[in-house]
Amino acid sequence: MFNEMARWVQEDNETGVYYETWTVKSEAGPNATTWFESYDCSQFVHRTYKKLLDMGAELSSQTPTYYTKIYLYSGEPIYLGDDSIFQQSSMKDLATDIKKFYHSFRSHQSVIEMIESLLEAFEKMVLEKTFYFYYNSEYWKLPMKYPYIKIIYEEIPLP
């Protein structure tokens, strides 16, 4: 079982090459369309448990698992292209706008810079209703919808 699990972990790491924090949905309700699913550490834990169960392991933990999830709410995403956006002169304005958008999310900011960045992100997401989303090596424009973003600490049951 150990060797099979080791092979599966290697394969999972080689095929799941992207990391995504956000889950993008059409709305906050139960009948929402999920445009993009997060692909993060918590998802790896759940895939691992499922694989162990598939291999015949018995899981008996009664401890609930909670994760912080970030949801974005959007109309149907608009495909913009891949990294070639930044090499095409015809896409210069779009490339500049995407770079400016992601500049708001940079790390290691001072308190003043962080406040400015939050205001910039608010302006883009709420006032302009736009979020540039990078997912699995592709860029998408999300036409944001109310409530725009929600951060939830929720239980995600083990399989």
N, C-alpha and C positions, 0 to 999 in steps of 0.2 A: 504494500500500500504506500509506503514511504517513497519508493522510486517512482511510482505512478504519479503521486502528488507532486514530486519534484519536477517531473516532466511537464505536468499541467501548469505549474507556476511559471516555468520557463516559457512555455507557449503563450500563456496569458500575458506575460510581460513583453513578449515580442510582437503580439498582435494588437494589444491595447496600448498603442504608442502615444496616445494623447492623454491629456489630463484636463478635465473640465469641472469647474466649480459650480457653474450655474445650471439650473434646470429651467427651460423655457417652455411656458404653457400659454395657451390661448386665453385663459381666464382662470380665476381663482376657484371656480366651482368644481364639483365632482365629475362633471361631464366634459371637462376641458380636454382639448387636444394637446398632447405633449409634442412640441416641435423638436426639442433637443433634451436629452436626458443627461444629467450630470454623470461624470465618469471620474470618480475620486476614490480616496482611500476607503471610505465606507462601502462603496460599491465593490471594491476588491474583497473586503471582508465577507460580504454576502455571497459573492461568486465562489469564494473559497469554501464557505460552509456548505453551499449547494453541491459543490464538487465532492466534498467529503461525504455528504449524504448519498450522492450518486454512487460512490465507491463502497457504500455499505457501513460507514461509520454511524454510530449512534450519538446524537447530541442530546444532552439532558439538562442544559442550562435553563433555569427559570428567570435569569436576570434579564430584564428588558434592555434593549439597545436603543440609545438615543443619539441622534446626530443633528448637527446644525445644518439646515438646508437653506439654500438661497434660491428663490424663485423669481424669474422675470416674467412679465406678462406682455404678450405681443400679438399683433395680428400676424398673418402669414409672413414668414421671413422671406426676404428678397436676396437671392444669391448674387454676390458681387464679384467673386472670383477667388483665385488663390494668390500666392505671394507675388505672382507676376504683375499684380496691380501696381507694385512699387517700381517696376522697370518700364512701364508703358507711359510715354509722354501724354497720351490721350487720357490717362487716368490720374494725372498729376494732382488735380483738385481733390479727388476722392482719396488718394493716398495721403495727402496732407491732412485732410479731415480725420481720417482714421488714426494717424499718428498723434494728432492733437487730442483726440478722444482718449486714447490709451495713456497719454501723458498724465491724465488725471488720476490714473490708477498706479502710478509708480510708487515704489517703496522708499523708505528712508526719507520722509518729508518732515520738515519742521512743523510745529503746530500751525503757524500761519499758512504755510504751503498746503497743509492738509485741509484747512478750512476753505482755502481758495479752490482746491481740487474738488471738494464736496460740492461747492457752489457750481463749479463748471459741470460736474456730472449731473447735478440736479437740472441745470439749464438744458443740457443735451437730452436727458432722459424724459423729463417731465414737460418742459416748455416746448422743446423741439420734437418730442416724442420719438427719439432716435437712440438706438444702442447699436454700436458696431460689435458684432459677435464673431469671435474667431473660434471655429470648431473643426477639429480634425483636419487642419491645414487649409481650411476654406474660410473666407470672410462672408458674413451675412449682415444685412441691415434689418434690424428688428423695428417694426413700427409699434412703438410702445403703447400699452393700454393701461388704464387704471386697474388695479392699484400700483402698477409699474414694477414694484419690487417688494418682496416679502422675505424676511429672515425668520425662520421657524426652528425651534428646537423640538423635534418630534421623535416619537418612538417609531422605529422601523423594525418590525418583528423579524426574527431569524427565520429562514426557510424551514 
